């Protein structure tokens, strides 16, 4: 369940029931209706009474470099249009040489809650951002790119979340992707906090709202991570923060401008390498040796744990309930023995009454040949739970693998991958992505709620479907 759904947001749940029914898809009408409905919800929400000693409760830090006037005007207008008091905007310029940017600073109207910092030396985005943090007065700090905007009523809902969750340490919101003319083109609707997903992609991104004192404790942003400095920051900041203190606000609070310009391949490569350095260092601080590989795309990440030397893998007891079905049981047993590169396993077949002589002969031959194979036959009605419990009672392994007899091995490292995933913090159960014979997804997890009970996530999608 999403963290936001268990935190009191006052009247927001009441309004949420009256959102219009939307058809599935990413069509422009769907995006526009979704955004309009949420902004009506934000408008109707009451203004929170956020305690203050006269200092801002929130500092919005914006590193600026050669920003066009139009972008700065849009940004400042979105800030001034917010319907809650007590926030400050800090523009931290990184020695922009642009005459247009310099002209904007000279001619822009002064506001009591907007600070402009102008560096005399270009230090890079991390240095400019840290200068903004140093000038911040707010209890909380968030960051905005100089070409992006704050969505309507966003600060009011962030303030509401803070007031109603005083123990919170971190808040992140959903986003709207807009084009250069600020027309909505997409949505980034995020899940609850998921540290494993975060190790593969910075799905948190914007808005990310931090406690200023904790930012100071960890040393703010680090240099040397340009292009992924925010990723490195969130990984370091969230270490040891209890998950209940990390809140997702399901509101499109941030407008991310995508102006059609693309980054150079050199920048993308440098940014990706910086991200992987940040991920590896994050796991190293947790006591794990890892290396980071590309995932479905070159800019996504897959953590590989380098925890096992040679054959030093924990024993896995593979428990297979079965009866007859020679074609199925012979294939999976052959695949485990001949196509699986895991060095330390035992197989336990719990059979509820096979009569097929071919299966019985197979059991006998494998047991004679392999000391790590055993089978137990007891004629009775099939009961999956009973079969698994019986198998566990016979098992010697450190881990148990519950396996159907109708699966087929397609990658030799499958079991190493599953065992490696147990190194992720607080993980006790690992499931595999299953494919149908036609290559489509049977599921990449079971999700509660489908059909009123549960269902297969990503059913019948392509095998390499994003997110699966």
Residue pairs with C-beta under 8 A, 6 or more apart in sequence:
1 192
2 191
2 192
2 248
2 250
3 192
3 193
3 243
3 244
3 246
3 247
3 248
4 192
4 247
4 248
4 249
4 250
7 161
7 164
7 165
7 247
8 164
8 165
9 45
9 157
9 160
9 161
9 164
10 45
10 46
10 48
10 160
10 164
11 44
11 45
11 46
12 41
12 45
12 157
12 160
15 41
15 44
15 45
16 41
19 37
19 38
19 41
20 33
20 37
22 30
22 33
22 34
23 30
24 30
26 186
26 187
28 184
31 176
31 184
31 185
31 186
31 187
32 184
34 187
34 252
35 176
35 184
35 187
35 252
38 251
38 252
39 151
39 152
39 153
41 251
42 152
42 153
42 154
42 156
42 157
42 251
43 83
43 152
43 153
45 153
45 156
45 157
45 160
46 160
47 83
47 84
47 156
48 84
48 156
48 159
48 160
48 162
48 163
48 164
49 163
50 57
50 84
50 86
50 159
50 162
50 163
52 86
55 137
55 138
55 139
56 86
56 87
56 88
56 113
56 136
56 137
56 138
56 139
57 86
57 87
57 138
57 139
57 140
57 159
57 162
58 86
58 87
58 88
58 138
58 139
58 140
58 141
58 142
58 155
58 158
58 159
58 209
59 87
59 88
59 90
59 132
59 133
59 136
59 137
59 138
59 140
59 141
59 142
59 212
60 79
60 87
60 88
60 89
60 90
60 141
60 142
60 143
60 144
60 150
61 90
61 92
61 129
61 132
61 133
61 136
61 141
61 142
61 143
61 144
62 75
62 89
62 90
62 91
62 92
62 132
62 143
62 144
62 145
62 146
63 92
63 94
63 125
63 128
63 129
63 132
63 143
63 145
63 146
64 72
64 91
64 92
64 93
64 94
64 96
64 101
64 128
64 146
65 93
65 94
65 96
65 122
65 125
65 128
65 146
66 96
66 97
66 98
66 100
66 101
67 96
67 98
67 101
67 104
67 146
67 147
68 100
68 101
69 100
69 101
69 103
69 104
71 146
71 147
71 257
72 91
72 101
72 104
72 108
72 146
73 104
74 149
74 182
75 144
75 146
75 147
75 148
75 149
75 150
76 89
76 108
76 111
76 114
78 149
78 150
78 151
78 255
79 87
79 89
79 114
79 150
80 111
81 152
82 150
82 153
82 154
82 155
82 156
83 153
83 155
83 156
84 155
84 156
84 159
86 159
87 113
87 138
87 155
88 113
88 114
88 115
88 136
88 137
88 138
89 111
89 113
89 114
89 115
90 114
90 115
90 117
90 132
90 135
90 136
91 114
91 115
91 116
91 117
91 132
91 146
92 117
92 119
92 128
92 129
92 131
92 132
92 135
93 101
93 105
93 116
93 117
93 118
93 119
93 128
94 119
94 122
94 123
94 124
94 125
94 127
94 128
95 118
95 119
95 120
95 121
95 122
95 123
96 102
105 116
105 118
115 135
117 131
117 132
117 135
119 127
119 128
119 131
123 131
124 223
124 226
125 226
125 229
126 221
126 222
126 223
126 224
126 225
126 226
126 229
127 223
129 143
129 220
129 221
129 229
130 220
130 221
133 141
133 212
133 215
133 216
133 220
133 221
136 212
138 212
139 211
139 212
139 213
140 162
140 209
140 210
140 211
140 212
141 209
141 210
141 211
141 212
141 215
142 158
142 207
142 208
142 209
142 210
143 206
143 208
143 230
144 150
144 206
144 207
144 254
145 206
145 256
145 257
147 257
147 259
148 206
148 254
148 255
148 256
148 257
149 178
149 182
149 254
149 255
149 257
150 253
150 254
150 255
151 176
151 251
151 252
151 253
151 254
151 255
154 173
154 207
154 251
154 253
154 254
157 249
157 251
157 253
158 171
158 173
158 207
158 209
158 249
158 253
161 168
161 171
161 247
161 249
162 168
162 171
162 209
165 247
167 244
167 245
168 245
168 246
168 247
169 211
169 214
169 241
169 242
169 245
169 246
170 208
170 209
170 210
170 211
170 237
170 238
170 241
170 245
170 246
170 247
171 207
171 208
171 209
171 247
171 248
171 249
172 190
172 204
172 205
172 207
172 208
172 209
172 247
172 248
172 249
173 206
173 207
173 248
173 249
173 250
173 251
173 252
173 253
173 254
174 187
174 188
174 189
174 190
174 249
174 250
174 251
174 252
174 253
174 254
175 187
175 188
175 205
175 206
175 207
175 252
175 253
175 254
175 255
175 256
176 184
176 186
176 187
176 188
176 252
176 254
176 255
176 256
177 184
177 185
177 186
177 187
177 188
177 256
177 258
178 184
178 185
178 255
178 256
178 257
178 258
179 185
179 257
179 258
179 259
179 260
180 257
180 258
180 259
180 260
182 255
182 257
185 258
187 252
188 205
188 256
189 250
189 252
190 203
190 204
190 248
191 197
191 203
191 248
192 248
193 238
193 243
193 246
193 248
194 203
195 238
195 424
195 425
196 424
196 427
197 203
198 204
198 234
198 235
198 238
199 279
199 282
199 283
199 301
199 303
199 424
200 295
200 300
200 301
200 302
200 303
201 300
201 301
202 228
202 230
202 231
202 234
202 275
204 234
205 230
205 256
206 254
206 256
207 253
207 254
208 230
208 234
210 237
214 237
215 237
218 236
218 237
220 233
221 229
221 230
221 232
221 233
222 229
222 232
222 233
222 236
224 274
225 231
225 232
225 274
225 275
225 277
225 278
226 270
226 271
226 274
227 267
227 268
227 270
227 271
227 272
227 274
227 275
228 271
228 272
228 274
228 275
228 278
229 274
231 274
231 275
231 278
232 274
232 275
232 277
232 278
232 281
235 278
235 279
235 282
236 282
238 246
239 282
239 285
239 286
263 271
268 299
271 299
272 298
272 299
275 299
275 301
276 292
276 301
279 290
279 292
279 301
279 303
280 290
280 291
280 292
283 289
283 290
283 303
283 305
284 290
286 425
288 305
288 307
288 423
289 305
289 306
289 307
290 303
290 304
290 305
290 306
291 304
291 306
292 301
292 302
292 303
292 304
293 301
293 302
293 304
294 300
294 301
294 302
295 301
295 302
296 464
296 466
303 424
304 420
305 420
305 423
307 420
307 423
311 343
311 344
313 342
313 343
313 344
313 416
313 419
314 344
314 397
314 398
314 399
314 419
315 344
315 345
315 346
315 396
315 397
315 398
315 399
316 342
316 344
316 345
316 346
316 397
316 398
316 399
316 400
316 401
316 415
316 419
317 345
317 346
317 348
317 391
317 392
317 395
317 396
317 397
317 399
317 400
317 401
318 336
318 345
318 346
318 347
318 348
318 401
318 403
319 348
319 350
319 387
319 388
319 391
319 392
319 395
319 400
319 401
319 402
319 403
320 329
320 332
320 333
320 347
320 348
320 349
320 350
320 391
320 403
320 404
320 405
321 349
321 350
321 351
321 352
321 382
321 384
321 387
321 388
321 391
321 404
321 405
322 328
322 329
322 349
322 350
322 351
322 354
322 405
323 351
323 352
323 353
323 354
323 382
324 354
324 355
324 356
324 359
325 356
325 359
325 405
325 406
326 356
326 358
326 359
326 362
328 405
328 406
329 349
329 359
329 362
329 405
330 358
330 359
330 362
331 408
332 403
332 405
332 406
332 407
332 408
332 409
333 347
333 349
333 362
333 366
333 373
335 408
335 409
336 345
336 347
336 409
337 366
337 370
339 409
339 412
340 409
340 412
340 414
340 415
341 412
341 413
341 415
341 416
342 415
342 416
342 419
345 372
345 397
345 401
345 415
346 372
346 373
346 374
346 395
346 396
346 397
347 370
347 372
347 373
347 374
348 374
348 375
348 376
348 391
348 394
348 395
349 363
349 373
349 374
349 375
349 376
350 375
350 376
350 387
350 388
350 390
350 391
351 359
351 363
351 375
351 376
351 377
351 378
352 377
352 378
352 379
352 380
352 381
352 382
352 383
352 387
353 377
353 378
353 379
353 380
354 360
354 363
354 377
363 375
366 373
367 373
367 374
367 375
374 394
376 390
376 391
376 394
388 402
391 400
392 400
399 419
399 422
401 415
401 418
407 434
410 435
411 417
414 432
418 430
418 432
419 430
421 427
421 430
422 428
422 430
431 445
431 446
433 441
433 443
433 444
433 463
433 468
434 441
434 442
434 443
434 444
435 441
435 442
435 463
436 442
436 460
439 462
439 463
440 460
440 461
440 462
440 463
441 456
441 458
441 459
441 460
441 461
441 462
441 463
441 465
441 468
442 456
442 459
443 456
443 457
443 458
443 459
444 457
444 458
444 465
444 467
444 468
445 456
445 457
445 458
446 454
446 455
446 456
446 457
447 454
447 455
447 456
447 457
448 454
449 455
450 456
457 468
458 465
458 467
458 468
461 468
